Amino acid sequence: MFSFFKKRPNPAIAHVVDTTQFLMMTAIDEDQVSAYQSDNQKRNVIFAFAYGAIDALSQQCNLNQEETLNALKDFFDNFCIKSPTGNTDSLINVLCATIHHPDTLPIVTAGGRAMIDFTSTNPLAGKALAEYL
């Protein structure tokens, strides 16, 4: 389902991507992946949640904007749920353009909070995604 420990040139990006993959494993029922893939609304929620998680951990790791975008691209290139167009760059552009939308912002924020909880105290923080699915 997830591709862990892929060799990456930047250890900070590797940490962000691998940690996000662990978080998303707690958030997504593996048996539901194909259902989420075919449901546009749920797929977009999952993408927004993951975006928030990556953004929060990137800030904690002091990644710059380019490194954060590289982490997003690496994560979505290897994530079990794919963009409907198959174009990761297009997916990231859409996410960046919509993160402040009133419908999307709470999900992005929940992803960020879940990542902070996940990395500090609560290994089941990814379950916060279930509230939006």
N, C-alpha and C positions, 0 to 999 in steps of 0.2 A: 504494500500500500504506500509506504513512504520510503524515500531513499535516504537513509541516514549515512552520515560520515563520508559523504562524497568529498573527494579531495578538492579543496578550494584554495586559491592563492592567498586570500586574506583571512586570517584566523578569526577576526572579529565578525566578518560576514558569515563565515562558517558557523560560528556560535549562534548568531541571530537566526539563521535558516534552520539549523538543527533543533534549536530550542523551540522555534515556532512549530516545527513538525511534531515534536513531542506534545506541545500544547494542543495542537489540532487532533492528535490521536485521542486525547481525552475528550475532545469536543464532538467528534464525529463517530457515529456508529458505523463500523466497517461494512456491515450488512446493508446500510442505507446509501452507500456511495453512488450506486447507479441511479437510485431514485433522486438524489440531490443533483446529479449530473443532468438529469432530464427536466428538472424543475427550475426554470429561470429565476424565480423569486428566491428560492432557498439557496441556489447557487450564488446569487449576488450577495445574499446575507453572509454566506460563508466567506466569500472574497473580501467583503468589507471588514468582517471580524478579523480575518488574518492580516489584512492591511493595518488595522489598528494595533494588533499585537506586534507586528514587525516594526512599525513606527515607534512604539513605546520602547522596545528593547534596543532599537537602533540609537535612540536618544540616550538610554542608559549606558550604551557602549561608546558613546561619543562619535558615532559615524556621521560623516558629512552627507549632504544630499545625494551625491553621486553614489556613495557606498550604500546608502539606504535603498536607492533605486536598483542597484546591483543585487542587493539581498532580496528585494521584492521579485525581481526577474528570476533569480535562481530558485527561489521558493516556488513561484507559480509555474516555472518550467518543469519542476519535478513533483508538483502536487498531484494527488490522485484525482482531483476534480479539475477539469480543464476548461479554459475559456471556450465558449461556443464557436468562436472564429478560429481557435487554435493559435491566435496571435497574442503572446504575452505582453508585448509592448502596447498593443491596443487596449488590453485589459487594464494595465497599469495607468494608461492615460485616462481612461474612463473613471477609474477609482480616484485618481488625483483630482479630477474635475468635479466629482460628486461627493467628496468626503464631508463637505460642510452643508450638504443638503439636509433639511430637517428630518427626512426619513432615514438617511444614512448615518448621520452624525452619532446618534445613540449607539448604533451597532459598532462603529469604529471605536468609540469611546469604551464600550464594553470589552472589545478586543484588547485595547490598551490596558484596561484595568485587570483583565484576566491574565495578561502577560506579567504584569507587575506582581500580582498575587502568586502566579505560578512560579516565578523565579525567586520569590521571597519566602512564602510560607505554605501555599496551598497547591499541592500537585494536581488537584481536581478542578482547578479554576476554569479550565476549558468548558466545563459543563454550563457555564454562563451562556454559551451559544444556544443551548436548547431553548432558552426563553424567546429567541427570535425565529426559531424554525417551526 
